[in-house]
């Protein structure tokens, strides 16, 4: 069995992210010394620089991210994961997760939820999980939401 030392869990507060978190907690518990890195990337490209309403929206997004990341951290620690790190990053999730963050934390596994996008939305805007699978330099686990939860 592969030993994972640094696991990145890409989360966004969605139901899919919660399933990815649960799966990552199980993997981290099987890999005793593994560090669990919970990350939310706020897509800052949607905020125009300098406008007050956009700053307020960015601050609101950061507050939301901080709240659910702390909740996820507590859930992981309560489940017995000893080394949990939370991070809020800004930029394109597709770039930050695969090209920057994985290097910073020396990730050997990325866990993310499958998207709820339909085929047309995936074609137009793309899927973060799809981009992670295509460009990651480490193992990737895409966790699907159970059929009875959709």
Secondary structure, 3 states (H helix, E strand, C coil): CCCCCEEEEECCCCHHHHHHHHHHHHHHHHCCCCEEEEEEEECHHHCCCCCHHHHHHHHHHHHHHHHHHHHHHHHHHHCCCCEEEEEEEECCHHHHHHHHHHHHCCCCEEEEECCCCCHHHHHHHCCHHHHHHHHCCCEEEEECCCHHHC
